[in-house]
Amino acid sequence: MEDTKVKEDVLATFDTVAKAYDQVPFFKTSAQYIQEMIDLEPDAKILDVACGTGNVILQLASKFKDANFLGVDIAQAMLDVAVTKSHALGLNNTAFDCRDIEQLDMNVKFDLITCSYAMFFLPNPVDTLKLLVALLEVGGELIFTTFTDEAFSPSSQILIEELQNYGIALEDKDAPDWKQLTSKEQILQLCEKAGVKAESIEVRDIRYPMNVTQWWELKMSTGYRGMINELSDVAFDTVKQNYFKKMQEYTNASNEVMLIADTLFTKIVKA
């Protein structure tokens, strides 16, 4: 499948889940960690690519009110949520634009670029990494986040196995696999291919308990929704029932399963 079809599938999924996206707490936790990693000068220019509903850009813009922020995303529905949130916070240092991260054409350089949980979705992450570094001022920083290999276990494997019973297999999909950037070694390989050097790759634990209903709602608020929606009504009900039953085997005394969203924070400084 061509890259354009991959992007269309990703766009359709995130347009669909936009309104439910902010119900996922670990995005805000990750944004807080990014804030702790940076220190911005007044009038600094910041680009948040694949900004989604604005968790990172709004966290930073609320802290660094003398800096200038631009958030871009391929999904207009996500940006609509981000704009609404920005207005509610009374921010006047943010702007948003619907753009393809792989086709950014700008005549401005940025002091900081952030990219949260998107690099692994891209058909051409090497070229995109080159592009983002090229948009930095000398000494500017790029910070991007990816999940560790353990993230979302055992939930993801349970759901994938159930979907496979109906002929829907993740490995048959043309969309990139988020597990291609789950280790420091994989990230270093990406940086090497792009001709850049990672200054640091830090792992942060992001974990909290959720009941099985919350787990299912999480799956329906992420990229898995597109696969789930391929099911017939009868198959959907069966998959959901089996998912709940199998997840119940992992619950603790409080009837919850720990969500693991451990994250790698990669920082690149433009020489």
N, C-alpha and C positions, 0 to 999 in steps of 0.2 A: 504494500500500500504506500502511496506517495506521502511525503511529509505533510502536504496540505490536508489530506484526509485525517491524519493523526491529530492535527491541530483542531480540525472541525469537531472531532470526537471529544477532545479535552474541553473545547469551548462549550459544547452542548452540555456536558456534564456539569461544569462549574456555573453556567448560567442557571441550571436547574437547582443546584444546591445553595445558591447565593444567600437566600434568606435564612437558611439553617446553619450556615457556616460559622456564625459567631457563637453557636452553642457548644463549640469545641474548645474547652478551656486551655489546652496546652499551647495553642497559638499565642495567647496572651502571655503565658509564662515564657515562651521562647522570645517574644518581643522584649520582655523585661530583661532577659539575659543579654540581648543585643545592646540595649541601652547601657548596661553596665560595662560593655566592652569599648565604648567610644567616649570621646570628649570633643565637642564641636566648637569651633570659633564662631563669633557673631558673623552673620551674612554667609555662612557656609552653605554650599549647594549640595543637596542630598537627593538621590534618585532611588526610589524603591520599585524594583521591577517585579512583575507578577505580584503586585501588592495585595490582591484579593480584596477583602472587605476592610483593609486598612489597619490591621492590628499593629504592624511595625511602624508604619509612617505616622500614625496617630499617637503612638506611645512616644516616639522621638520628638514629634512636633510639639507635644504638650510639655516636654521637658526643655527643649532647646527652642524657645519662642523667637529668638533673633535669627534663626537659620531658615533657609528656604527649601521646601520639600515638594518634590514631584513624584506622584505615584502613577505607575502605568500597569495595565493589565489587559489581557486579550478579551476578557469577559465583561461586557458593559454592565450586566446585572450585578456583578461583584462591586464594580466601581460606584454604582448607584447607592449601594449600602454604605460604602466608604465615605462618599460625599455627605450623605445624611448624618453619619456619625460625626464627621468633621464639623458640620454646622451646629450640631447639638453641643459640641465641646466649645464652640465659639472661637475656633481657630481661624486665623487669617494668614497663616504662613504655609498653607497646603494648596496644591493644585492636582488635578487628576486628568489622565488622558487614556483613551482606549487605543492601545498599540500592541503590536506583536513584538515580544522581547527579542526575537531573532532578526528583526528588521528595524531596529532603532537607528534613526538617522538624525543626529543632533549636532548643532554647531556650538554646543556648550560643554564644558568639562565639569566634572563633579568632584567634590571633596570626599564624598562617601556614597557608595552604592550598596544597597542591600537586596538580597534575593532569598526569600524564605520558602523552603520546601517546593522548589520549582525546577531546579537544575536537572533533576532526574526525569522530569516530564518531557524534556526537550529532545526533539529528534537529532539535533546537532549540538550537544553540550560543549564540545571543544571549540567550535566556531563562536558560540555564544559567549563563552568565557573570554575568548580573545576580544570580542566586541566590547564587553563590559569593561575590561581593563583598559582598553583604548579610550573609553569615555571618562577615565579618571584623570585628575590633575596629577602631576608628579608628586609623589608622597601621599596621594589619596588612597583610600582603603576600600576594598570590596569585601563584604561579609556575606557568605551564603550558608544556608543550613540544609542538612539532610538527615534522615533518620538512620539509626543504627539497625543492624540486622535483626536484633531481638524485638524491635518495635512491633506493637500490636499482636504479639503472640499471647495466647493461642488463637485468638479470634479470627485473624486473617486466614490461617490455614484451615480452620473449620469451615469458614464460608467458601473458600476456594474449592474444597473437596465436595461440598454440597452442590455448588454450581457445576462442577465437572460431571456430576451424575446426570445433568441435563444437557451435556455437550457444550457447556460454556467454560472454556479453559483459558486462564490468564496467559499461558504461553502461546496460545493461538492468536492473541491480540497483537496488533501492530503497534499499539502504544508502548512507549518505553517503560521498563520495569524500574520501580523506585528502589529496588535492591541493588542497582548497579553502582550506587554511591553510598554504601552503608559502612564502609571501613576507611581508615586512614590511608591504607594502601591504594584503594580504588581512587580516592580523591587525589592522592599524589600522582597517580598515573594520568588522571585527567589534567592536572596542572602541567605535568611534563609535556603532554601532547599539545597543550595550548601555549607552551613556551613561557609559562609564568611560574613563580615560586610561592608556595604557601608559607606565610610567616608563622602561622600557628594553626593547629587543628585541635580543638578542645571538645571533649565529650562532656555533656551535661545530662544528668539524670532528670527526667521529667516523668513523674509517676503519681497516680492517684487512683483510688478505688471507684468502680462504677458497677451498678447492677446490670443485669443482662439486658433489660429494656433500654438502658442508656447506651449499652454497647451496640445494640441493633440500630438505634437512632444515629449513632456515630457512623456506622457503615452506610446508612442512607444519606449521610451528609458529606460523603467523600466520593472519590473516583469509583468506588465499587458500585455506586448507584446505577451507573450506566449498564453494568453487567447484570445487576439484579432486575432491571427493567426489561431485559430481554426475555424474562420468564413469562409463561402464561400465568393466568390468575391462580390456577390449581397448583402449578409448580411453585409459584411464589409462596403460597400458603404452606406447602410441604417443606420448602427450604427454610422458611422462617421457623416453623415448628421444630425441625431437626436442629437448627442452629441454637435455638433456646435450650433444647434438651442437652446438647453436647456442652454448651457453655456452662450449664448448671453444674456439670461435673467438676468444674474448676472454681466454684464459688467458695468463699470462706464462711466463717460462722455468721458474718453479717450479710450473707447472701450477695457478696460482691466479688468481682474479679479485678485484679490490679491492672490498670491501663499502663502500659510501658510506651512512652513516646520519647525515649532517650534520643538525644540529638547531637550531631557533630556540627560545631561552629567553625567554619573555615575562614581565616582572614588572609587576604592578599594585599600587599602594599605595592603600589606602582613605583618602580625604581626611576 
